[in-house]
Amino acid sequence: MSQAAFELQNVTKRFRRQTALDGVSFSGNSGEVIAILGENGAGKTTAINILLGKLKADEGAAHVLGLDSAVHSQEIRQQVGYVPDEPCLYDWMTVGETGWFASGFYPSGYYERYCDLMTEYRVPLDKKIKQLSRGMKAKVSLALSLAHEPGLLILDEPTSGLDPLVRREFLESMVRVAAEGRTVLLASHQVAEVERVADAVVILIQGKLIMQVRLEELKQSCCEVVLTGNIDALQKQELPGEVISKETSGSQQQWLFLNTNEMELNRRFSQIAGLIYEVRTPSLEDVLLRLLMSSREKSDEQNAKLKQEEATASSMSN
């Protein structure tokens, strides 16, 4: 079995009373585009910073290209390309000077490849960074991260605030890197874009790993069922897969199933008298939104229960 390009193993990270990551494990292999999905505060950037060695995990371990992130952070940053959500560039430099400055930290050939990328991205080398649009600055940041031909490219919300054309160029670059046998790790909340380029997705919610799954497998094992009629009869049935969310709209309900398929659901539901149903294949965005809503509901229930227990304990002590 080939070595993973990156891996988090049971990683926990706390910031005072806030747990940013809670026993999280996921990995990615060569030639794959892996996307970390989750809303703001889910732990995406924390996971990336631990992989890069910029943060140390309180528990667990992280490895990148065979190196321990906690021990070999400098070596990892030499071998990894990293595009942050806000590029850190010197405004007073020109585009060419920026590449020349960065080339001092890498082996020969870096500057030439950087200039080739700038030509491909149509960014003039003689322009000052302060004169560039947000999209052009993002292209400079991408070129800086690719010019040393890294084995792993990490992008943290790279297309946030960019126009559609620049976003498409970023997506094309990710696909090209993976096609060359290298690995891309993309943190994003742009689910529709992820659905276009990712081989696998990691879903984080409130610092917890909900799932890591190949996109094709998720699409094949996830079904949405729209129900009307004799819905109560389902309470007595042993249903296939796992129901991860239920939504009600008037007399209609929408149930989201994991780990099953359309054929099995049709077989079960067709046996229930008076039940009207339609089985659909949801988009990745639908799945993520339902998981988020389900997680919030569970979290609210747990918080309410905890407050009730604290109130009960307080009243008993008084």
C-alpha positions, 0 to 999 in steps of 0.5 A: 500500500502506498504511503499517504501524502498527508494524514491526521491521526486522532488529532485533538486541538483546544484553544482554552475552553474551545475544542477546535478539533476533536479526535479527527482522523483523515488522509489523502493519497497521491493523485487525489483532490481531497476537499475539507468541507464545513462552515466557518469554525468547523476546524478546517484551517486548524487542521491545515495549520497542524499539517503544516506544523504551524500549530501543534496538536494537543493529542494525536499526530500529523504527517505530510509526505512521510514527515512528522508535522510536529518535528519537521515543519520547516522541511514540510513547508519546503515540499508543500505548496500553500495558498491561504485565503488572504495572500501575504504579499509585499505591495511595494514589490513587482510581480517579478520581484516577488517571484525572484525573492521567493526563489531564494528559498527553493532550488534552481528552476523556481523563478523560471517556472514562476515566470512561466505560470505568470505568463499562463495566468496573464499577470504582467511581471512588471506590475506592482502587487499593490496595482493588482486586483484581488484575482491577480493577487490570488494568481500570484499566490497560486504561482508561488505555491506551484513553482517548486513543483510540490508533492502536496498543494494545500489551498485554504478557501482559495476562491473566496471573493474571486470572480467566476473566471478566476475561480475556474482557473483555480479549479483547472489548476487543481485538476492538473496538479492531481493529474500529474500524480500530486495531491491537492487538499482543498478547504472550502465551503463552496460546495458546488465547486468542490463537487466539480473537482474533488475525488473525496470529501472530508466533512467537519462539523463543530470540530468533529469528523462526520465522514471521509468518503469518495465523492462517487461512493457518497453519491451512490450511497445517498438518497433523498426520499420525498414522502406523503400519505401513510408516513406513520407506517414507517415508524414500524418498519426496519428501514435500510441504511441510516436516516440522517435528517428529516424535514417537514413541509406541510403534509410532506416530509423529506428524509435523507438516507445514507448507506443505501440505494434507490433499488432497496428503498423502492423495494421497501417503500412499495410494500407500505399501503397508502405511502406515496414516495419519490426517491431522488439523488441529492446534490453534495450541497444538499447532503452537507446542508442536511448534515449541518442542520442535523448536527446543530439540532443535536448540539442544541439538544445536548446544550439544553440537556446540559443546562437542565442538568446544571439547573437541577444540580444547582436547585438540589444544592440550595 
